[in-house]
Structure formats: structure tokens, C-alpha cells
Amino acid sequence: MRKRRSVRIALTYALSLAVALAMLVVWVVYVVRSSVRLNELASRAGVTEGDVHWIVLTVGCVLFFLLIGGITYQLAQSVAERRYSLKQEEFLSNVTHELRSPLAAIKLHAQTLEREGLDPRTRARSLGFILQQAERMADLIENVLEGSRLTARVQALELVAVDLDPFFRGYFEEVRARTEGQGVRLGVELATGAWVLATADALHRVMDNLLDNAVRFSDPGGEVRCRVSDHDGTARIEVEDDGVGIPKKELPKIFDRFYQIGRPTDGRRRGSGLGLAIVSGLVREMHGTIQVHSQEGRPGSRFVIELPRAEAPA
């Protein structure tokens, strides 16, 4: 169905373009052959120009070229809308899959808890797994809501001064077990005394999405390295992985809404397509910048965020 619609759009454009070009050729031939008659008519009308047919020919050609440009613009709009529609469909499919997996796991462990005579260790493990999967679902829903807020550009963040050192100490303690539970080591270098204008929730969401992205593209046994340091007037946050490099042609698109890095057939878990778009939007709201350093064929990608330093509150 998708292929048929794309072919239909291409055929419609080709037919419209062919008709416009044919009309342009007919117009040129007609004006050239009727040049004498056009000049005579112009003379009777009191026009003293001797080559009126060239003016008529030029005006007609300009109009036809504008017509061709309009057809091409409409094609570009149709293709862009089609691509966006396909991205939305893929997004809905990915979100459905992301919600279905933890939901099935929660159901399975809930059924386990219904058994009589369950030993305390199994009960505790099932409860922990249910809480973990419920948190995963909540994070996904929060990402969808945050993506909608950033797209609508309403209710901007109320920035406050945040001390990065205690924030990141607590954050890395919180996520270490979750990251290493997925078979990826977490390396941390924390050397900052900076305060920045941000919110704890926004920083938390930025780091969650960057870490999730790094873990998803890392091989089991790999390492994700996080560094927080101070530089001239800024605080720098870096997240680096040992995973596959990002192709050069994909780098300008990775922060686009619904964009998915890699191919659906590469065997890796697909995200919602919102994570990096949310990271970029939140960093902008905190008046910072984000860059990505990666190269196809070389392992590892490094995301670098720089936030302007703020004065510590009195």
C-alpha cells in the first residue's frame, strides 16, 4: 500500500510535468510562427515596439516556468507529508510495542504472585520486576507528553539554579544498577562545582534518554562513559558509548522528531523516535547546546551538552 501510494505520487508529478512542458513547447512554436501577425496586431493597437512577439513569448515562458515550479513544490509538500505520516505510523507501532512488552511481563509476574505457597524470594523478585516494568511504561508515557509539550511550545520550563555535583552523584547511583543490569558497564567522571539554570526533572529526562540511547546501541559487555566537568563559562556533560557509529548522512537528522537511527532490520530494540528530539528541545530551553561526535565504521558516539554556568543562590 505504501509503495503504491508513492508510485502514484511520482506518476502524477511526471504526468503534470509532461503536460506543462508540452504546453510550453506548443506556446513557443505558436508565438514564433505567429510573430508577424502579433506585431501587426500590436501596431494597430498603437504599440510602437517592433518585436512584440518576443515580449509575449517571454511572459508566457515565465508563467509556464512558474507553473512547473508550483507543481514541483506541491510534489515536495506531498512527499514531506507522506514521510511524516510514515514516521508517525512507525512511532505508533514502536510505542505500542514498547508498552506491550512491559505490560506482558507485568501480567506474567502478577500471575506468578497469585500462586499459593510462593517462597518470599520469588515473591520479592516478581514484585521488583513489576515495579521496574511499570517505571519503564511511566517513562515512555512521560516522554510522549514531554514531546507533545515541546512541539506545542507551551508551558516553558521554570528554570532554577541547580547544583550539578549533588544532582549527578544521586543520579548515577540511581541508574547504575539499571544500566549494568542490561549488560553494559557505566563509567562516571564527576569533576564539577558548577550551578546551572535548569530543572532537576529536565536534567533527569535528558540523561535518561541519552543513556537509554547509548545502551541500546552498545553491545553486551560494552561501556557507557559519562563525564561532567567545568569549562570556560559552561558546564559540560558528555555521554559516550562503544556502540556502532552513526552514518554521516544520518547525523543532521538524529534530533528530528520520530527519526530512528539505523535500519529496522539491524536486530536492535527500536525506540519511540522521541528521545533525542526531547533531549535537543530541553537543552535549548535550558539555553544550552548539544553536539554529537560519531563516524560510521568506527565504534562509539559521543554526545556533548554545554550549559551556561549560573551563580549559586545566596
KEMIPA-64906 format. One record per residue (C-alpha): residue number from 1; residue in three letters; x, y, z. Coordinates in steps of 0.25 Angstrom, whole numbers. Each point is the difference from the previous one (the first is absolute). Layout:
! KEMIPA-64906
<r><k>NUM</k><r>Ala</r><east>X</east><north>Y</north><up>Z</up></r>
...
This chain:
! KEMIPA-64906
<r><k>1</k><r>Met</r><east>0</east><north>0</north><up>0</up></r>
<r><k>2</k><r>Arg</r><east>11</east><north>10</north><up>4</up></r>
<r><k>3</k><r>Lys</r><east>8</east><north>-4</north><up>-13</up></r>
<r><k>4</k><r>Arg</r><east>-13</east><north>2</north><up>-9</up></r>
<r><k>5</k><r>Arg</r><east>-2</east><north>14</north><up>6</up></r>
<r><k>6</k><r>Ser</r><east>14</east><north>4</north><up>-2</up></r>
<r><k>7</k><r>Val</r><east>-1</east><north>-5</north><up>-15</up></r>
<r><k>8</k><r>Arg</r><east>-13</east><north>8</north><up>-1</up></r>
<r><k>9</k><r>Ile</r><east>6</east><north>13</north><up>4</up></r>
<r><k>10</k><r>Ala</r><east>12</east><north>-2</north><up>-9</up></r>
<r><k>11</k><r>Leu</r><east>-9</east><north>-3</north><up>-12</up></r>
<r><k>12</k><r>Thr</r><east>-9</east><north>12</north><up>3</up></r>
<r><k>13</k><r>Tyr</r><east>12</east><north>9</north><up>1</up></r>
<r><k>14</k><r>Ala</r><east>6</east><north>-6</north><up>-13</up></r>
<r><k>15</k><r>Leu</r><east>-13</east><north>2</north><up>-8</up></r>
<r><k>16</k><r>Ser</r><east>-2</east><north>14</north><up>5</up></r>
<r><k>17</k><r>Leu</r><east>14</east><north>4</north><up>-3</up></r>
<r><k>18</k><r>Ala</r><east>-1</east><north>-6</north><up>-14</up></r>
<r><k>19</k><r>Val</r><east>-13</east><north>7</north><up>-3</up></r>
<r><k>20</k><r>Ala</r><east>6</east><north>13</north><up>5</up></r>
<r><k>21</k><r>Leu</r><east>12</east><north>-2</north><up>-9</up></r>
<r><k>22</k><r>Ala</r><east>-8</east><north>-4</north><up>-12</up></r>
<r><k>23</k><r>Met</r><east>-9</east><north>13</north><up>2</up></r>
<r><k>24</k><r>Leu</r><east>13</east><north>8</north><up>1</up></r>
<r><k>25</k><r>Val</r><east>5</east><north>-6</north><up>-13</up></r>
<r><k>26</k><r>Val</r><east>-13</east><north>3</north><up>-7</up></r>
<r><k>27</k><r>Trp</r><east>0</east><north>14</north><up>5</up></r>
<r><k>28</k><r>Val</r><east>14</east><north>3</north><up>-5</up></r>
<r><k>29</k><r>Val</r><east>-3</east><north>-6</north><up>-14</up></r>
<r><k>30</k><r>Tyr</r><east>-13</east><north>8</north><up>-1</up></r>
<r><k>31</k><r>Val</r><east>6</east><north>13</north><up>3</up></r>
<r><k>32</k><r>Val</r><east>12</east><north>-2</north><up>-9</up></r>
<r><k>33</k><r>Arg</r><east>-9</east><north>-3</north><up>-12</up></r>
<r><k>34</k><r>Ser</r><east>-9</east><north>11</north><up>3</up></r>
<r><k>35</k><r>Ser</r><east>10</east><north>11</north><up>3</up></r>
<r><k>36</k><r>Val</r><east>-4</east><north>8</north><up>-13</up></r>
<r><k>37</k><r>Arg</r><east>-14</east><north>0</north><up>4</up></r>
<r><k>38</k><r>Leu</r><east>2</east><north>3</north><up>14</up></r>
<r><k>39</k><r>Asn</r><east>9</east><north>12</north><up>-4</up></r>
<r><k>40</k><r>Glu</r><east>-11</east><north>5</north><up>-10</up></r>
<r><k>41</k><r>Leu</r><east>-11</east><north>-1</north><up>11</up></r>
<r><k>42</k><r>Ala</r><east>9</east><north>8</north><up>10</up></r>
<r><k>43</k><r>Ser</r><east>3</east><north>11</north><up>-11</up></r>
<r><k>44</k><r>Arg</r><east>-15</east><north>1</north><up>-2</up></r>
<r><k>45</k><r>Ala</r><east>-2</east><north>1</north><up>15</up></r>
<r><k>46</k><r>Gly</r><east>10</east><north>12</north><up>0</up></r>
<r><k>47</k><r>Val</r><east>12</east><north>-8</north><up>6</up></r>
<r><k>48</k><r>Thr</r><east>13</east><north>5</north><up>-7</up></r>
<r><k>49</k><r>Glu</r><east>9</east><north>-11</north><up>5</up></r>
<r><k>50</k><r>Gly</r><east>4</east><north>-8</north><up>-12</up></r>
<r><k>51</k><r>Asp</r><east>2</east><north>-14</north><up>7</up></r>
<r><k>52</k><r>Val</r><east>-12</east><north>-1</north><up>8</up></r>
<r><k>53</k><r>His</r><east>0</east><north>-15</north><up>-2</up></r>
<r><k>54</k><r>Trp</r><east>13</east><north>-2</north><up>8</up></r>
<r><k>55</k><r>Ile</r><east>-7</east><north>7</north><up>12</up></r>
<r><k>56</k><r>Val</r><east>-12</east><north>-9</north><up>-2</up></r>
<r><k>57</k><r>Leu</r><east>9</east><north>-12</north><up>-1</up></r>
<r><k>58</k><r>Thr</r><east>8</east><north>4</north><up>13</up></r>
<r><k>59</k><r>Val</r><east>-12</east><north>3</north><up>8</up></r>
<r><k>60</k><r>Gly</r><east>-6</east><north>-14</north><up>-4</up></r>
<r><k>61</k><r>Cys</r><east>13</east><north>-7</north><up>3</up></r>
<r><k>62</k><r>Val</r><east>1</east><north>6</north><up>14</up></r>
<r><k>63</k><r>Leu</r><east>-15</east><north>-4</north><up>3</up></r>
<r><k>64</k><r>Phe</r><east>3</east><north>-14</north><up>-4</up></r>
<r><k>65</k><r>Phe</r><east>12</east><north>-1</north><up>8</up></r>
<r><k>66</k><r>Leu</r><east>-7</east><north>5</north><up>12</up></r>
<r><k>67</k><r>Leu</r><east>-11</east><north>-11</north><up>-3</up></r>
<r><k>68</k><r>Ile</r><east>11</east><north>-10</north><up>0</up></r>
<r><k>69</k><r>Gly</r><east>6</east><north>5</north><up>13</up></r>
<r><k>70</k><r>Gly</r><east>-13</east><north>0</north><up>6</up></r>
<r><k>71</k><r>Ile</r><east>-2</east><north>-15</north><up>-4</up></r>
<r><k>72</k><r>Thr</r><east>14</east><north>-3</north><up>6</up></r>
<r><k>73</k><r>Tyr</r><east>-4</east><north>7</north><up>13</up></r>
<r><k>74</k><r>Gln</r><east>-13</east><north>-8</north><up>1</up></r>
<r><k>75</k><r>Leu</r><east>8</east><north>-13</north><up>-2</up></r>
<r><k>76</k><r>Ala</r><east>10</east><north>4</north><up>10</up></r>
<r><k>77</k><r>Gln</r><east>-11</east><north>3</north><up>10</up></r>
<r><k>78</k><r>Ser</r><east>-7</east><north>-13</north><up>-3</up></r>
<r><k>79</k><r>Val</r><east>13</east><north>-8</north><up>2</up></r>
<r><k>80</k><r>Ala</r><east>3</east><north>7</north><up>13</up></r>
<r><k>81</k><r>Glu</r><east>-14</east><north>-2</north><up>5</up></r>
<r><k>82</k><r>Arg</r><east>1</east><north>-15</north><up>-4</up></r>
<r><k>83</k><r>Arg</r><east>13</east><north>-2</north><up>7</up></r>
<r><k>84</k><r>Tyr</r><east>-5</east><north>7</north><up>13</up></r>
<r><k>85</k><r>Ser</r><east>-13</east><north>-9</north><up>-1</up></r>
<r><k>86</k><r>Leu</r><east>9</east><north>-12</north><up>-1</up></r>
<r><k>87</k><r>Lys</r><east>9</east><north>4</north><up>12</up></r>
<r><k>88</k><r>Gln</r><east>-13</east><north>2</north><up>8</up></r>
<r><k>89</k><r>Glu</r><east>-5</east><north>-14</north><up>-4</up></r>
<r><k>90</k><r>Glu</r><east>14</east><north>-6</north><up>4</up></r>
<r><k>91</k><r>Phe</r><east>0</east><north>8</north><up>13</up></r>
<r><k>92</k><r>Leu</r><east>-14</east><north>-5</north><up>4</up></r>
<r><k>93</k><r>Ser</r><east>5</east><north>-14</north><up>-3</up></r>
<r><k>94</k><r>Asn</r><east>12</east><north>2</north><up>8</up></r>
<r><k>95</k><r>Val</r><east>-7</east><north>6</north><up>12</up></r>
<r><k>96</k><r>Thr</r><east>-10</east><north>-12</north><up>-1</up></r>
<r><k>97</k><r>His</r><east>11</east><north>-10</north><up>0</up></r>
<r><k>98</k><r>Glu</r><east>7</east><north>7</north><up>12</up></r>
<r><k>99</k><r>Leu</r><east>-13</east><north>0</north><up>8</up></r>
<r><k>100</k><r>Arg</r><east>-4</east><north>-14</north><up>-3</up></r>
<r><k>101</k><r>Ser</r><east>13</east><north>-6</north><up>4</up></r>
<r><k>102</k><r>Pro</r><east>0</east><north>5</north><up>14</up></r>
<r><k>103</k><r>Leu</r><east>-15</east><north>-2</north><up>1</up></r>
<r><k>104</k><r>Ala</r><east>2</east><north>-15</north><up>-3</up></r>
<r><k>105</k><r>Ala</r><east>11</east><north>-1</north><up>10</up></r>
<r><k>106</k><r>Ile</r><east>-8</east><north>7</north><up>11</up></r>
<r><k>107</k><r>Lys</r><east>-12</east><north>-10</north><up>-3</up></r>
<r><k>108</k><r>Leu</r><east>9</east><north>-12</north><up>0</up></r>
<r><k>109</k><r>His</r><east>7</east><north>4</north><up>14</up></r>
<r><k>110</k><r>Ala</r><east>-14</east><north>4</north><up>5</up></r>
<r><k>111</k><r>Gln</r><east>-5</east><north>-14</north><up>-3</up></r>
<r><k>112</k><r>Thr</r><east>12</east><north>-6</north><up>7</up></r>
<r><k>113</k><r>Leu</r><east>-3</east><north>8</north><up>13</up></r>
<r><k>114</k><r>Glu</r><east>-14</east><north>-6</north><up>-1</up></r>
<r><k>115</k><r>Arg</r><east>6</east><north>-14</north><up>3</up></r>
<r><k>116</k><r>Glu</r><east>-2</east><north>-6</north><up>14</up></r>
<r><k>117</k><r>Gly</r><east>12</east><north>-4</north><up>8</up></r>
<r><k>118</k><r>Leu</r><east>10</east><north>10</north><up>-8</up></r>
<r><k>119</k><r>Asp</r><east>13</east><north>1</north><up>7</up></r>
<r><k>120</k><r>Pro</r><east>4</east><north>14</north><up>5</up></r>
<r><k>121</k><r>Arg</r><east>12</east><north>1</north><up>-9</up></r>
<r><k>122</k><r>Thr</r><east>-8</east><north>-3</north><up>-13</up></r>
<r><k>123</k><r>Arg</r><east>-11</east><north>10</north><up>5</up></r>
<r><k>124</k><r>Ala</r><east>10</east><north>11</north><up>2</up></r>
<r><k>125</k><r>Arg</r><east>6</east><north>-2</north><up>-13</up></r>
<r><k>126</k><r>Ser</r><east>-14</east><north>0</north><up>-7</up></r>
<r><k>127</k><r>Leu</r><east>-4</east><north>13</north><up>7</up></r>
<r><k>128</k><r>Gly</r><east>13</east><north>7</north><up>-3</up></r>
<r><k>129</k><r>Phe</r><east>-1</east><north>-4</north><up>-15</up></r>
<r><k>130</k><r>Ile</r><east>-15</east><north>5</north><up>0</up></r>
<r><k>131</k><r>Leu</r><east>5</east><north>13</north><up>6</up></r>
<r><k>132</k><r>Gln</r><east>12</east><north>1</north><up>-10</up></r>
<r><k>133</k><r>Gln</r><east>-9</east><north>-2</north><up>-12</up></r>
<r><k>134</k><r>Ala</r><east>-11</east><north>10</north><up>5</up></r>
<r><k>135</k><r>Glu</r><east>11</east><north>10</north><up>1</up></r>
<r><k>136</k><r>Arg</r><east>4</east><north>-3</north><up>-14</up></r>
<r><k>137</k><r>Met</r><east>-14</east><north>2</north><up>-5</up></r>
<r><k>138</k><r>Ala</r><east>-1</east><north>13</north><up>8</up></r>
<r><k>139</k><r>Asp</r><east>13</east><north>5</north><up>-6</up></r>
<r><k>140</k><r>Leu</r><east>-5</east><north>-2</north><up>-14</up></r>
<r><k>141</k><r>Ile</r><east>-14</east><north>7</north><up>3</up></r>
<r><k>142</k><r>Glu</r><east>8</east><north>12</north><up>6</up></r>
<r><k>143</k><r>Asn</r><east>9</east><north>0</north><up>-13</up></r>
<r><k>144</k><r>Val</r><east>-13</east><north>1</north><up>-9</up></r>
<r><k>145</k><r>Leu</r><east>-6</east><north>11</north><up>9</up></r>
<r><k>146</k><r>Glu</r><east>13</east><north>8</north><up>0</up></r>
<r><k>147</k><r>Gly</r><east>2</east><north>-2</north><up>-15</up></r>
<r><k>148</k><r>Ser</r><east>-14</east><north>6</north><up>-2</up></r>
<r><k>149</k><r>Arg</r><east>3</east><north>12</north><up>9</up></r>
<r><k>150</k><r>Leu</r><east>13</east><north>3</north><up>-7</up></r>
<r><k>151</k><r>Thr</r><east>-7</east><north>-1</north><up>-13</up></r>
<r><k>152</k><r>Ala</r><east>-12</east><north>9</north><up>4</up></r>
<r><k>153</k><r>Arg</r><east>10</east><north>10</north><up>7</up></r>
<r><k>154</k><r>Val</r><east>-9</east><north>2</north><up>12</up></r>
<r><k>155</k><r>Gln</r><east>3</east><north>1</north><up>15</up></r>
<r><k>156</k><r>Ala</r><east>15</east><north>3</north><up>-1</up></r>
<r><k>157</k><r>Leu</r><east>9</east><north>-6</north><up>11</up></r>
<r><k>158</k><r>Glu</r><east>1</east><north>9</north><up>12</up></r>
<r><k>159</k><r>Leu</r><east>16</east><north>-1</north><up>2</up></r>
<r><k>160</k><r>Val</r><east>6</east><north>1</north><up>13</up></r>
<r><k>161</k><r>Ala</r><east>15</east><north>-1</north><up>5</up></r>
<r><k>162</k><r>Val</r><east>4</east><north>-15</north><up>1</up></r>
<r><k>163</k><r>Asp</r><east>13</east><north>-5</north><up>6</up></r>
<r><k>164</k><r>Leu</r><east>5</east><north>-10</north><up>-9</up></r>
<r><k>165</k><r>Asp</r><east>9</east><north>-8</north><up>9</up></r>
<r><k>166</k><r>Pro</r><east>-10</east><north>-5</north><up>10</up></r>
<r><k>167</k><r>Phe</r><east>-10</east><north>-2</north><up>-11</up></r>
<r><k>168</k><r>Phe</r><east>9</east><north>-9</north><up>-9</up></r>
<r><k>169</k><r>Arg</r><east>5</east><north>-7</north><up>13</up></r>
<r><k>170</k><r>Gly</r><east>-14</east><north>-4</north><up>3</up></r>
<r><k>171</k><r>Tyr</r><east>-4</east><north>-3</north><up>-15</up></r>
<r><k>172</k><r>Phe</r><east>12</east><north>-9</north><up>-3</up></r>
<r><k>173</k><r>Glu</r><east>-3</east><north>-8</north><up>13</up></r>
<r><k>174</k><r>Glu</r><east>-14</east><north>-2</north><up>-5</up></r>
<r><k>175</k><r>Val</r><east>2</east><north>-4</north><up>-14</up></r>
<r><k>176</k><r>Arg</r><east>13</east><north>-9</north><up>2</up></r>
<r><k>177</k><r>Ala</r><east>-8</east><north>-12</north><up>4</up></r>
<r><k>178</k><r>Arg</r><east>-10</east><north>2</north><up>-12</up></r>
<r><k>179</k><r>Thr</r><east>11</east><north>2</north><up>-10</up></r>
<r><k>180</k><r>Glu</r><east>9</east><north>-11</north><up>4</up></r>
<r><k>181</k><r>Gly</r><east>-12</east><north>-10</north><up>1</up></r>
<r><k>182</k><r>Gln</r><east>-1</east><north>2</north><up>-15</up></r>
<r><k>183</k><r>Gly</r><east>15</east><north>-6</north><up>-1</up></r>
<r><k>184</k><r>Val</r><east>6</east><north>14</north><up>-2</up></r>
<r><k>185</k><r>Arg</r><east>11</east><north>6</north><up>9</up></r>
<r><k>186</k><r>Leu</r><east>-2</east><north>14</north><up>5</up></r>
<r><k>187</k><r>Gly</r><east>12</east><north>9</north><up>1</up></r>
<r><k>188</k><r>Val</r><east>-1</east><north>13</north><up>8</up></r>
<r><k>189</k><r>Glu</r><east>9</east><north>12</north><up>1</up></r>
<r><k>190</k><r>Leu</r><east>-5</east><north>11</north><up>8</up></r>
<r><k>191</k><r>Ala</r><east>8</east><north>13</north><up>2</up></r>
<r><k>192</k><r>Thr</r><east>-9</east><north>12</north><up>1</up></r>
<r><k>193</k><r>Gly</r><east>-4</east><north>11</north><up>9</up></r>
<r><k>194</k><r>Ala</r><east>-9</east><north>7</north><up>-9</up></r>
<r><k>195</k><r>Trp</r><east>-14</east><north>5</north><up>1</up></r>
<r><k>196</k><r>Val</r><east>-9</east><north>1</north><up>-12</up></r>
<r><k>197</k><r>Leu</r><east>-14</east><north>5</north><up>-3</up></r>
<r><k>198</k><r>Ala</r><east>-8</east><north>-12</north><up>-2</up></r>
<r><k>199</k><r>Thr</r><east>-10</east><north>-10</north><up>7</up></r>
<r><k>200</k><r>Ala</r><east>3</east><north>-13</north><up>6</up></r>
<r><k>201</k><r>Asp</r><east>-11</east><north>-7</north><up>-8</up></r>
<r><k>202</k><r>Ala</r><east>6</east><north>6</north><up>-13</up></r>
<r><k>203</k><r>Leu</r><east>14</east><north>-5</north><up>3</up></r>
<r><k>204</k><r>His</r><east>-5</east><north>-13</north><up>5</up></r>
<r><k>205</k><r>Arg</r><east>-8</east><north>-2</north><up>-13</up></r>
<r><k>206</k><r>Val</r><east>12</east><north>5</north><up>-9</up></r>
<r><k>207</k><r>Met</r><east>9</east><north>-10</north><up>7</up></r>
<r><k>208</k><r>Asp</r><east>-10</east><north>-12</north><up>-1</up></r>
<r><k>209</k><r>Asn</r><east>-2</east><north>2</north><up>-15</up></r>
<r><k>210</k><r>Leu</r><east>15</east><north>1</north><up>-3</up></r>
<r><k>211</k><r>Leu</r><east>3</east><north>-12</north><up>9</up></r>
<r><k>212</k><r>Asp</r><east>-11</east><north>-8</north><up>-6</up></r>
<r><k>213</k><r>Asn</r><east>5</east><north>3</north><up>-14</up></r>
<r><k>214</k><r>Ala</r><east>14</east><north>-3</north><up>4</up></r>
<r><k>215</k><r>Val</r><east>-4</east><north>-14</north><up>6</up></r>
<r><k>216</k><r>Arg</r><east>-9</east><north>-3</north><up>-12</up></r>
<r><k>217</k><r>Phe</r><east>11</east><north>1</north><up>-10</up></r>
<r><k>218</k><r>Ser</r><east>11</east><north>-6</north><up>9</up></r>
<r><k>219</k><r>Asp</r><east>4</east><north>-15</north><up>-1</up></r>
<r><k>220</k><r>Pro</r><east>-1</east><north>-9</north><up>13</up></r>
<r><k>221</k><r>Gly</r><east>12</east><north>2</north><up>8</up></r>
<r><k>222</k><r>Gly</r><east>3</east><north>14</north><up>-5</up></r>
<r><k>223</k><r>Glu</r><east>1</east><north>13</north><up>8</up></r>
<r><k>224</k><r>Val</r><east>-7</east><north>13</north><up>0</up></r>
<r><k>225</k><r>Arg</r><east>8</east><north>12</north><up>6</up></r>
<r><k>226</k><r>Cys</r><east>-6</east><north>12</north><up>6</up></r>
<r><k>227</k><r>Arg</r><east>9</east><north>13</north><up>3</up></r>
<r><k>228</k><r>Val</r><east>-5</east><north>12</north><up>7</up></r>
<r><k>229</k><r>Ser</r><east>11</east><north>12</north><up>0</up></r>
<r><k>230</k><r>Asp</r><east>1</east><north>15</north><up>1</up></r>
<r><k>231</k><r>His</r><east>5</east><north>8</north><up>-12</up></r>
<r><k>232</k><r>Asp</r><east>1</east><north>15</north><up>-3</up></r>
<r><k>233</k><r>Gly</r><east>-13</east><north>5</north><up>4</up></r>
<r><k>234</k><r>Thr</r><east>-7</east><north>-13</north><up>-2</up></r>
<r><k>235</k><r>Ala</r><east>-3</east><north>-14</north><up>6</up></r>
<r><k>236</k><r>Arg</r><east>3</east><north>-11</north><up>-10</up></r>
<r><k>237</k><r>Ile</r><east>-8</east><north>-13</north><up>1</up></r>
<r><k>238</k><r>Glu</r><east>5</east><north>-12</north><up>-9</up></r>
<r><k>239</k><r>Val</r><east>-6</east><north>-13</north><up>-3</up></r>
<r><k>240</k><r>Glu</r><east>9</east><north>-10</north><up>-8</up></r>
<r><k>241</k><r>Asp</r><east>-3</east><north>-14</north><up>-4</up></r>
<r><k>242</k><r>Asp</r><east>8</east><north>-12</north><up>-7</up></r>
<r><k>243</k><r>Gly</r><east>-11</east><north>-3</north><up>-10</up></r>
<r><k>244</k><r>Val</r><east>-2</east><north>1</north><up>-15</up></r>
<r><k>245</k><r>Gly</r><east>4</east><north>14</north><up>-6</up></r>
<r><k>246</k><r>Ile</r><east>-11</east><north>9</north><up>-6</up></r>
<r><k>247</k><r>Pro</r><east>1</east><north>1</north><up>-16</up></r>
<r><k>248</k><r>Lys</r><east>3</east><north>14</north><up>-4</up></r>
<r><k>249</k><r>Lys</r><east>-13</east><north>2</north><up>-8</up></r>
<r><k>250</k><r>Glu</r><east>-8</east><north>-3</north><up>13</up></r>
<r><k>251</k><r>Leu</r><east>7</east><north>10</north><up>9</up></r>
<r><k>252</k><r>Pro</r><east>-8</east><north>12</north><up>-4</up></r>
<r><k>253</k><r>Lys</r><east>-13</east><north>-8</north><up>2</up></r>
<r><k>254</k><r>Ile</r><east>2</east><north>-7</north><up>13</up></r>
<r><k>255</k><r>Phe</r><east>-6</east><north>12</north><up>9</up></r>
<r><k>256</k><r>Asp</r><east>-13</east><north>0</north><up>-9</up></r>
<r><k>257</k><r>Arg</r><east>-13</east><north>-5</north><up>6</up></r>
<r><k>258</k><r>Phe</r><east>-3</east><north>-14</north><up>-3</up></r>
<r><k>259</k><r>Tyr</r><east>13</east><north>-3</north><up>-7</up></r>
<r><k>260</k><r>Gln</r><east>6</east><north>-14</north><up>2</up></r>
<r><k>261</k><r>Ile</r><east>15</east><north>-2</north><up>0</up></r>
<r><k>262</k><r>Gly</r><east>4</east><north>-13</north><up>-8</up></r>
<r><k>263</k><r>Arg</r><east>-9</east><north>-9</north><up>-8</up></r>
<r><k>264</k><r>Pro</r><east>-12</east><north>-8</north><up>5</up></r>
<r><k>265</k><r>Thr</r><east>7</east><north>-13</north><up>-3</up></r>
<r><k>266</k><r>Asp</r><east>13</east><north>3</north><up>8</up></r>
<r><k>267</k><r>Gly</r><east>-5</east><north>-9</north><up>11</up></r>
<r><k>268</k><r>Arg</r><east>1</east><north>11</north><up>11</up></r>
<r><k>269</k><r>Arg</r><east>-12</east><north>4</north><up>8</up></r>
<r><k>270</k><r>Arg</r><east>-7</east><north>12</north><up>-6</up></r>
<r><k>271</k><r>Gly</r><east>-3</east><north>12</north><up>8</up></r>
<r><k>272</k><r>Ser</r><east>-12</east><north>10</north><up>-1</up></r>
<r><k>273</k><r>Gly</r><east>7</east><north>10</north><up>-9</up></r>
<r><k>274</k><r>Leu</r><east>-2</east><north>11</north><up>10</up></r>
<r><k>275</k><r>Gly</r><east>12</east><north>-2</north><up>10</up></r>
<r><k>276</k><r>Leu</r><east>11</east><north>9</north><up>-8</up></r>
<r><k>277</k><r>Ala</r><east>-11</east><north>10</north><up>-4</up></r>
<r><k>278</k><r>Ile</r><east>-4</east><north>2</north><up>14</up></r>
<r><k>279</k><r>Val</r><east>15</east><north>1</north><up>4</up></r>
<r><k>280</k><r>Ser</r><east>2</east><north>11</north><up>-10</up></r>
<r><k>281</k><r>Gly</r><east>-12</east><north>7</north><up>4</up></r>
<r><k>282</k><r>Leu</r><east>3</east><north>0</north><up>15</up></r>
<r><k>283</k><r>Val</r><east>14</east><north>4</north><up>-2</up></r>
<r><k>284</k><r>Arg</r><east>-5</east><north>12</north><up>-8</up></r>
<r><k>285</k><r>Glu</r><east>-10</east><north>4</north><up>10</up></r>
<r><k>286</k><r>Met</r><east>12</east><north>0</north><up>10</up></r>
<r><k>287</k><r>His</r><east>7</east><north>9</north><up>-9</up></r>
<r><k>288</k><r>Gly</r><east>11</east><north>-10</north><up>-3</up></r>
<r><k>289</k><r>Thr</r><east>6</east><north>-7</north><up>-13</up></r>
<r><k>290</k><r>Ile</r><east>1</east><north>-15</north><up>-3</up></r>
<r><k>291</k><r>Gln</r><east>10</east><north>-6</north><up>-10</up></r>
<r><k>292</k><r>Val</r><east>2</east><north>-14</north><up>-5</up></r>
<r><k>293</k><r>His</r><east>14</east><north>-6</north><up>-4</up></r>
<r><k>294</k><r>Ser</r><east>-1</east><north>-13</north><up>-8</up></r>
<r><k>295</k><r>Gln</r><east>5</east><north>-7</north><up>-12</up></r>
<r><k>296</k><r>Glu</r><east>-5</east><north>-12</north><up>-8</up></r>
<r><k>297</k><r>Gly</r><east>9</east><north>-12</north><up>1</up></r>
<r><k>298</k><r>Arg</r><east>6</east><north>5</north><up>13</up></r>
<r><k>299</k><r>Pro</r><east>-5</east><north>-5</north><up>13</up></r>
<r><k>300</k><r>Gly</r><east>-6</east><north>10</north><up>10</up></r>
<r><k>301</k><r>Ser</r><east>-9</east><north>13</north><up>0</up></r>
<r><k>302</k><r>Arg</r><east>2</east><north>12</north><up>9</up></r>
<r><k>303</k><r>Phe</r><east>-11</east><north>10</north><up>3</up></r>
<r><k>304</k><r>Val</r><east>5</east><north>13</north><up>6</up></r>
<r><k>305</k><r>Ile</r><east>-9</east><north>10</north><up>8</up></r>
<r><k>306</k><r>Glu</r><east>5</east><north>13</north><up>4</up></r>
<r><k>307</k><r>Leu</r><east>-9</east><north>8</north><up>10</up></r>
<r><k>308</k><r>Pro</r><east>3</east><north>15</north><up>4</up></r>
<r><k>309</k><r>Arg</r><east>5</east><north>1</north><up>14</up></r>
<r><k>310</k><r>Ala</r><east>-8</east><north>7</north><up>10</up></r>
<r><k>311</k><r>Glu</r><east>3</east><north>7</north><up>14</up></r>
<r><k>312</k><r>Ala</r><east>-3</east><north>-8</north><up>12</up></r>
<r><k>313</k><r>Pro</r><east>-12</east><north>5</north><up>8</up></r>
<r><k>314</k><r>Ala</r><east>3</east><north>8</north><up>12</up></r>
